[in-house]
Structure formats: C-alpha cells, structure tokens
Amino acid sequence: MSYSVNMLAPLDLLAFESTAPKSIGAKEEAIRKQLGLKPIRYYQQLNTAIDTPEAMAKYPQLTARLRRIRDQRAKERDEGQIG
C-alpha cells in the first residue's frame, strides 16, 4: 500500500503564510482550498520549513516570529501549562 503525501516546498509554505487570512476559520479554509492540505499537515510542514536556510533567508522576520511562537508553545507544553 502506498500513501500520497502532499509536500510543498518551504518557500511555497512561507509565501502562503505571509499572505494567509488572519482568522483561523478563513485560514484553515484557504489551506484546504489553495494548498490541498489538511490544516494539521500544513502546520507540520510549516514547522519544518521555518528551520530551512532558504526560508530564513527569504522570510527572516516571518520565520523568526513563527519559531518564537513554536518554541514558546513547546516550553508551555513541557511545563504543563497547556493541553
């Protein structure tokens, strides 16, 4: 059995993220329609993309902000502050 996984290039993910709607519902709908991904899969790929050198070079402020948010949430999870 083979599985097809939509993998987008890191720069494509960051280009989308930089122009994506700000509201969660609208953003998740855009992820499904424009990228053909489930939101959870999009965020998994985005978390990997923000650590790539090409993404950091092209989108330095966006990648820094997203890494800061990711790291803060991981810290809160580790400390048992969020579910």
C-alpha positions as CSV (number, residue, x, y, z in Angstrom):
1,M,0.0,0.0,0.0
2,S,1.4,3.4,-0.9
3,Y,0.4,6.8,0.5
4,S,0.5,10.0,-1.3
5,V,1.6,12.9,0.8
6,N,1.4,16.5,-0.5
7,M,4.7,18.0,0.3
8,L,5.1,21.7,-0.5
9,A,8.4,23.5,-0.9
10,P,9.4,25.5,2.2
11,L,9.3,28.8,0.3
12,D,5.8,28.0,-1.0
13,L,4.6,27.4,2.5
14,L,6.1,30.7,3.7
15,A,4.7,32.6,0.7
16,F,1.3,31.3,1.6
17,E,1.8,32.0,5.4
18,S,2.8,35.6,4.6
19,T,-0.5,36.3,2.8
20,A,-2.8,33.9,4.6
21,P,-6.0,35.2,6.2
22,K,-5.6,36.1,9.9
23,S,-8.8,34.5,11.2
24,I,-8.4,30.8,12.0
25,G,-11.5,29.6,10.1
26,A,-10.7,31.5,7.0
27,K,-7.1,30.4,7.1
28,E,-8.0,26.8,7.5
29,E,-10.4,27.0,4.6
30,A,-7.6,28.6,2.5
31,I,-5.2,25.9,3.4
32,R,-7.6,23.2,2.2
33,K,-8.6,25.0,-1.0
34,Q,-5.4,26.6,-2.1
35,L,-2.9,24.1,-0.9
36,G,-4.9,20.9,-0.9
37,L,-3.7,20.0,2.7
38,K,-5.4,19.4,6.0
39,P,-4.5,22.2,8.4
40,I,-2.7,19.8,10.7
41,R,-0.5,18.6,7.9
42,Y,0.1,22.2,6.8
43,Y,1.3,23.2,10.3
44,Q,3.6,20.2,10.5
45,Q,5.2,21.1,7.2
46,L,5.4,24.8,8.1
47,N,7.2,23.9,11.4
48,T,9.8,22.1,9.4
49,A,10.0,24.8,6.7
50,I,10.8,27.6,9.2
51,D,14.1,25.9,10.0
52,T,15.4,25.8,6.5
53,P,18.1,28.2,5.4
54,E,16.3,29.3,2.3
55,A,13.2,30.2,4.2
56,M,15.2,32.1,6.9
57,A,17.0,34.0,4.1
58,K,13.9,35.0,2.2
59,Y,11.5,35.5,5.1
60,P,13.7,36.4,8.1
61,Q,11.1,38.2,10.1
62,L,8.3,35.7,9.5
63,T,10.4,32.7,10.2
64,A,11.8,34.3,13.4
65,R,8.2,35.1,14.6
66,L,7.0,31.6,13.8
67,R,10.0,29.9,15.5
68,R,9.4,32.1,18.6
69,I,5.7,31.1,18.8
70,R,6.6,27.4,18.2
71,D,9.3,27.5,20.9
72,Q,7.1,29.3,23.4
73,R,4.3,26.8,22.9
74,A,6.7,23.9,23.3
75,K,8.0,25.4,26.5
76,E,4.5,25.8,27.9
77,R,3.7,22.2,27.0
78,D,6.8,21.0,28.7
79,E,5.9,23.0,31.8
80,G,2.3,21.6,31.7
81,Q,0.7,25.0,31.2
82,I,-1.3,24.0,28.1
83,G,-3.0,20.8,27.0
